[in-house]
Amino acid sequence: MSIGIWQIAIVVILVVLLFGRGKISSLMGDVAKGIKSFKKGMASDVTDDNEPKNISENNKDTNNPNDKE
């Protein structure tokens, strides 16, 4: 048994009646804010990958008198 267009229409009408248009639109706005903040967080993680991960890589760039080459 598959879901028809009438079943989908009835579910949509019930959701609108239960929650109202204002509640649904504010919920969608919150979802959009969450997606934007997730993308922003992912973008900041990508830029952090270019930095050295361990201390030994940082010490090679400085003139440390204790380094023996």
Buried (B, 14 or more C-beta within 10 A) or exposed (E): EEEEEEEEEEEEEEEEEEEEEEEEEEEEEEEEEEEEEEEEEEEEEEEEEEEEEEEEEEEEEEEEEEEEE
